[in-house]
Amino acid sequence: MMGILSSSIARKVAMALSGLFLVVFLAQHFTINVISVINPDTFNSWSHFMGTNVLVQGVLQPILIFGVIFHFCMGIFLEIKNNSARKIKYKSYKGDRNSTWASRYMIVTGLVVLAFLGLHFYDFWFHEITYKYLESNPEDPTRYYPELVEKFRSPVRTGIYCVSFVLLMLHLWHGFSSSFQSMGWNNKYSKGLRAFTQVYAIAIPLGFIFIALYLHFNQIH
């Protein structure tokens, strides 16, 4: 693996591919979560399937965890390499004229998103592990929606989720489109693809924010 990733191009392509993998997962995750505001029973059914299916739990989940760790570790590594390679400093350099805010602070938004993922894992993944394996509770296929709502009862936690998704939006705004550039995608479809990535970067995080606010203001009594 390290030999394959020894060149800068290979590292950028690996970074891009891992990012695209996480983008696909994000869309799948959103699809399941948005069902919670449409049909809680369907959300319970889908969540129960995802939480008990051997393929999902034993194969896809470890791949996802590896993908998250790899993407952020590679991002930090590339940022360090890029900073160390900048030997010449331009006194008259105007960063805001040469690049977008999102592109200049990808590492910052990425680290905040990583911290958010830690909170998300604590809220849901560790809860699942504790519920199923440490406490040995009987499986209840109707528990998922009430547990989800309970996580958004706190206005502070709901606010953290909303702010995190705003930063994810900024991260995706630059990162999604640049992933295709890193893989050499440059043809007549590039303009349309960039438009799609920008719509995605806005719509999916806003969708998650809507879910969080909806669940917060529509508590189960």
C-alpha positions, 0 to 999 in steps of 0.5 A: 500500500505504501509503495503504491502511494509513494507518488504525489499523483497516486496519493491525490487519486487515493484521496479523491477515491476515498472522498467519493466513497464517503460522498456515496455513503453520505447520500445513502445515510441521508436517504435513510435518515430523511425517512424518519421525518416521513414515515417513522415505521419505515425508518425503524424497518430500514434501521433494523435491517442495517443494524442486524444484516451480517453483510452490512455489519461485518463487511460494509461497516468496517470498510466505511470506518477504514474509509473515514480514517484513511481519508482524513489521515491522507488529507492531513498528510497531504496538507503537511506535504503541501505546506512544507513544499511552499518554499517561496512566500509571496509578499503581495499574495492575496489568497482570497483572489486566487482561491475560495475560502472553502479551498484554503481551509479544507483542513480546518473544515475537515478536522471539524467534520472529523470531530463531529464524526466522533460525536456521531459515532459516540451518539449512535455507533457506540450506543449500538455496540453497548445496547447489543453486546455489552448490555445484551438487550433483546432486539426491538425493531421499533426502538430506532426512531425514539432513540433518534428523536431523543438524541436531538432533544438537547438544543445544544447538541442539535446546534452542534449538529447544524453547525457541523453540517454547515462546515461539511457543506463548505468542505464538500463545496470544494472537495467533491468537485476537486476529487474529479479534477484529481483523477484527471476528469476534464471533458465536455461534461466537466461543467455539468458535473461541477454544477451537480457537485455544488448542488449536492454540497448544498442540498445534502447538508441542508437536508441533514440540518432540516432533519435535526431541527425537525426532530428537535421541534417535534419531540415524542411526548 
